[in-house]
């Protein structure tokens, strides 16, 4: 039965701290009705390594999974398994045999036969909740308490509502969420006496429909639109909000309210009402329960559809002329047959393929871009993300209503000039367009553009002229400084609405340091992150003394939380990188600043939690000046400290105490000698790799719970549970 709590119970097991301590590796993947051994194996590998895999050879994937699991004790959860074919199951299971004894595979399923065929132990069958348990879930979400003891006036009516949930936890949860902000009996009686309870069908449908019925109209539209997302599809908040914006469903009534902020509020409202839920192991990812997904399809009717739901085999199913929003799963080759019936959908507003990963990308029939899309003149959302297309038709400029265009992961080298006729365009996504060399020269015409993503568009040479006209721009993932005499940095000065993270790259092309003042970074209070990067291959003979002056003038706003400085060629860091200037700084990354010989007094930064230093090839010593020279409590918020590739670093005179430090990593610092900090009461993880025997590590100063790992080092260690697997034992000695 759906909604009875199978996935929730598995999540409790998976995330339990005791369970985590028992298994070296853990992985979670949702299998769903469409069983595909390749997809599931990829998902398990990704869950283990956090890296995507482009292979589509099941044998190769299983070899990789077997190697990843070999000799390790693991926990794998396969959620929502439907396939009853025993042969498919044995194929999927083969790599798991490489694991250590005590490894566990848990499946959740609605079908007893699936459990019988796949299980080696007796299945744990979930039953409907008791009345007391249902009341507890309901009141937790409705009143924030475990029972009605503090809300006696609602007890009788609340218990009647709970009884109508018939022991289903999802129903109790979602109705509790519905009533969370309502404390009067009239509102509760309205729910109890609703005619919707008389709806037939599955037992849970009335409770879900009732919750939808009581949504405000703006949330009903937004929720129904999400019916285009497949079951178990993981989505991000910003992704959905930008689509809602493109459809025109987010219209602030007050000028001071941003569309993005209002959309985020809509999303959080649906999350609070349990229409969305966080995915299992990704805090930034969300999913819809299968029954909620079914509800969305029910209320959306024929306006939204997923191609897979309408097409069976090679037969074209019913394509509704009323359809406005379309998604489909993109495959290795999407040919003419897939789209021939779509010429009737002249009022289509959303064309959104959801791509399956294929090595080298997927291929799309030329019919779509040359003949189909020009006919869809009402499009608001268009995505060709992931297709191996090399150019876009000039007819793109005729889609005057287009507000969202996603060409990420394509092979385009340029955009047609006609793209800049899309005056309503709000979002342009060009992430990982590796061959993209330039943007249209009249790019400044896109005056309503709010989000431009060109992350990893590594072939872009420069930004187009007049980008400063885009005064509504909120997201600018990267600003690339061109090689000509006009760097274009002054254009940033008028972009006062920028938020999130701004990356500025190829700063070696700056000729006039005074351009930094015109950028007005201090006047951009919504920028949380700022990445300043020079290219790694700058000629060593080039005079880079002006970089210090330039960097000093790049004073950001004091709200900045996450600055990054890469490949800077000066010998000293900017004066603004200290406590008074950046009191809110939380994450600081310094990479490959090879000529810098010292660090600023970072210990004075009161909010600094994560500090990563890598590739400072000229620094030989780090003394108390970094702590803040006599500061009573330096680095008071620091939780993570990473050093990497510090090839000349010899001496470290650390602060006496890092009271909140939880993670310490020192990698490839071959000359470092001396002692680690001796008072680390909160330390949980230490990793030392590629250091010499002159570095003294006394683990008696570490807390008992601290996990210690040494690889490729001749560290001097003593004590309890330490991973010595890669130590050269000939050079091992001990100290107290």
Buried (B, 14 or more C-beta within 10 A) or exposed (E): BBBBBBBBBBBEEBEEEEBEEEBBBBBBBBBBEEBBBBBBBBBBBBBBEEEEBEBBEBEEBBBBBBEBBEEBBBBBBBBBBEBBEEEBBEBBBBBBEBBBEEBBBBBBBBEEEBBEBBBEEEEEEBEBBEEEBBBBBBBBBBBEEEBBEEBEEBBEBBBBBBEBBBBBBBBBBBBBBBBBEBEEBEBBEEBBEBEBBEBEEBBBBBBBBBBBBBBEEBBBBBBBBBBBBBBBBBBBBBBBBBBBBBBEBBEEEEEEEBBBBBBBEBBEBBBEBBBBBEBBBBEEBBBBBBBBBBBBBBBBEEBBBBBBEBBEEEEBBEBBEEBBBBBBBBBEEBEEEBBEBBEEBEBBBBBBBBBBBBEEBBBBBEBBBEBBBBBBBBBBBBBBBBBBBEEBBEBBBBBEBBBBBBBBBBBBBBBBBBBBBBEBBBBBBBBBBEEBEBBBEBBBBBBBBBBBBBBBBBEBBBBBBBBBBBEBBBBBBBBBBBEEEBBBBBBBBBBEBBBBBBBBBBBBBBEBBEBBBBBBBBEBEEBBBBBBBBEEEBEEEEEBEBBBEBBBBBBBBBBBBBBBBBBBBBBBBBEBBBBEBBBBBBBBBBBBBBBBBBBBBBBBBBBBBBBBBBBBBBBEEBEBBBBBEEBEEBBBBBBBBBBBBBBBBBEBEBBEBBBBBBBBBBBBBBBBBEBBBEEBEBBBBBBBBBBBBBBEBBBEBBEEEBBBBBBBBBBBBEBEEBEBEEBEEEEBEEEE
